[in-house]
Amino acid sequence: MSNLKDDKLLTARGVVIEALPSTLFRVELESGEGLLAYLGGKMRMHRIKVLVGDKVEIVLDPYGGKGRIIKRL
């Protein structure tokens, strides 16, 4: 049985331009759009640090406006 949740994940790449409190980040996507992103669970669990200027991969929220950082490139 296929997991429909995994089939419809929209990912994008961008650069962290600002670090905010509570592991929130302002990210500028390659398309030039800016959005608010938070750290994904595995990133928090393994204590992977994300700094301003880092390139990251983001899973976009289907409703827009937010994203979840899943990988630091």
Secondary structure, DSSP 8 states (H G I E B T S, - for coil): ---HHHHT-EEEEEEEEEEETTTEEEEEETTS-EEEEEE-HHHHHTT----TT-EEEEEE-TTSSEEEEEEE-
